[in-house]
Each structure stands twice: as C-alpha cells, then as structure tokens.
Amino acid sequence: MSQEQPIKAWTKLLEAGRKITTHQQVDENKFYPLRRVFRPAAPDIAKASMKRDFEQGLVYYVGDDVENDRAMCGLDRLPPTARSFKDAIDKKRIILEDAGVFEKTTYDKKKGTFEY
C-alpha cells in the first residue's frame, strides 16, 4: 500500500500564505505575553487566497496551465473575474475598506503582507 502524496496546489497555497506573513515580536511581548495583540481570525492557509482576492479580484490562481485548458475547451483564456471588468477591482477594494476587512485581517495594502 503506497502513501498518499500531498496535493500540490494545497502545498503551494500554504507556502504562499507563510511567505506573505511577517512574524515580528518585540521583547516586551516575550516578557509579558498577555499584553500582546492577539492574532485575527484569518487562518494562515487562507492568506494567499485573500491576498490574491485583494490584489487581483479573484481567490484562486490562474496560471498558464489553467489558461491553456480553458482555451482548449473553447473558452476565453481568462475566466470572467474582476480583471475582466474595468474598475471592478477598485470598487471591490473600496467595499473591503469601508467594511473594515483590511483592518480585521491586518492586511497592509502598501506592503502586500499580513502583520501576523
């Protein structure tokens, strides 16, 4: 009986989530751990998807392999996402900003990283 191999897409998603996460801890937090700010509810595995959604208007990765498969099926190379519509991503970002999503997930729009 062979061992099951991990799903590559999930592994890549987890690695991407770890790369865009910064772990900064000041010395005071080490001595007084209960004084620190607790992490928001966004799990590490969701960070890469959230970052893509904030920046590109879609949650899943669309690479060359997906574009080629869509073209072979007679579909447009890019799926109908926010990138297909003018100003859609900007409008979505305004909604996310007004709803406080960036603050709740501690996402830094300028750096493109989470603060935890």
C-alpha positions as CSV (number, residue, x, y, z in Angstrom):
1,M,0.0,0.0,0.0
2,S,1.5,3.3,-1.0
3,Q,1.4,6.5,0.9
4,E,-0.8,9.3,-0.5
5,Q,1.1,12.2,-1.9
6,P,0.1,15.7,-0.7
7,I,-1.9,17.8,-3.1
8,K,0.5,20.2,-4.8
9,A,-2.0,23.1,-5.0
10,W,-2.6,22.9,-1.2
11,T,1.1,22.8,-0.5
12,K,1.7,25.8,-2.7
13,L,-1.2,27.7,-1.1
14,L,0.2,27.0,2.4
15,E,3.7,28.1,1.3
16,A,2.4,31.3,-0.2
17,G,0.5,32.0,3.0
18,R,3.6,31.6,5.0
19,K,5.7,33.8,2.7
20,I,3.3,36.8,2.9
21,T,3.1,36.6,6.7
22,T,5.5,38.6,8.8
23,H,6.2,37.5,12.4
24,Q,7.5,40.4,14.4
25,Q,7.6,40.2,18.1
26,V,9.0,42.9,20.4
27,D,10.9,42.0,23.5
28,E,8.1,43.3,25.7
29,N,5.8,40.6,24.3
30,K,8.2,37.9,25.3
31,F,8.2,39.0,28.9
32,Y,4.5,40.0,29.1
33,P,2.8,37.6,26.6
34,L,-0.8,38.5,27.7
35,R,-0.3,42.2,26.8
36,R,0.3,41.5,23.1
37,V,-2.4,41.9,20.4
38,F,-4.0,38.6,19.6
39,R,-4.0,37.3,16.0
40,P,-7.1,37.9,13.9
41,A,-9.3,35.0,12.9
42,A,-7.8,34.6,9.4
43,P,-6.0,31.2,9.2
44,D,-2.6,31.0,7.6
45,I,-3.8,28.8,4.7
46,A,-6.3,31.5,3.6
47,K,-3.8,34.3,3.4
48,A,-2.6,33.6,-0.1
49,S,-6.2,33.4,-1.4
50,M,-7.1,36.6,0.5
51,K,-4.1,38.4,-0.9
52,R,-5.0,37.4,-4.5
53,D,-8.6,38.5,-3.9
54,F,-7.5,41.9,-2.6
55,E,-5.0,42.5,-5.4
56,Q,-6.5,40.8,-8.4
57,G,-10.1,40.3,-7.6
58,L,-10.1,36.5,-7.6
59,V,-9.3,33.9,-5.0
60,Y,-7.8,31.1,-7.0
61,Y,-4.6,31.2,-9.0
62,V,-5.0,31.4,-12.8
63,G,-1.7,30.3,-14.4
64,D,-0.7,29.2,-17.8
65,D,-2.0,25.7,-17.3
66,V,-5.5,26.9,-16.4
67,E,-5.4,29.4,-19.3
68,N,-4.4,26.7,-21.8
69,D,-7.1,24.3,-20.5
70,R,-9.7,27.0,-20.9
71,A,-8.5,27.8,-24.5
72,M,-8.7,24.1,-25.4
73,C,-12.3,24.0,-24.2
74,G,-13.2,27.0,-26.4
75,L,-13.4,29.4,-23.5
76,D,-11.7,32.8,-23.0
77,R,-8.2,32.3,-21.7
78,L,-9.0,34.3,-18.6
79,P,-12.1,33.4,-16.5
80,P,-14.7,36.2,-16.0
81,T,-13.3,37.8,-12.9
82,A,-12.8,41.3,-11.7
83,R,-9.8,41.6,-14.1
84,S,-12.3,41.3,-17.0
85,F,-14.3,44.4,-16.0
86,K,-12.9,47.9,-15.9
87,D,-12.7,49.4,-12.3
88,A,-14.1,46.3,-10.7
89,I,-11.1,45.7,-8.5
90,D,-11.0,49.3,-7.4
91,K,-14.7,49.2,-6.5
92,K,-14.2,45.9,-4.6
93,R,-11.3,47.4,-2.7
94,I,-13.5,50.4,-1.7
95,I,-16.1,48.0,-0.3
96,L,-13.4,46.0,1.6
97,E,-12.0,49.2,3.0
98,D,-15.4,50.5,4.1
99,A,-16.3,47.2,5.6
100,G,-13.1,47.2,7.7
101,V,-11.8,43.9,6.2
102,F,-8.3,45.2,5.8
103,E,-8.1,46.2,9.4
104,K,-9.7,43.0,10.7
105,T,-7.3,40.8,8.8
106,T,-4.4,43.1,9.5
107,Y,-3.5,43.3,5.8
108,D,-1.1,46.0,4.8
109,K,-2.1,47.2,1.3
110,K,1.1,49.0,0.6
111,K,3.4,46.1,1.5
112,G,1.0,43.4,0.4
113,T,1.6,41.4,3.6
114,F,-0.3,40.5,6.8
115,E,1.0,41.8,10.1
116,Y,1.0,38.4,11.7
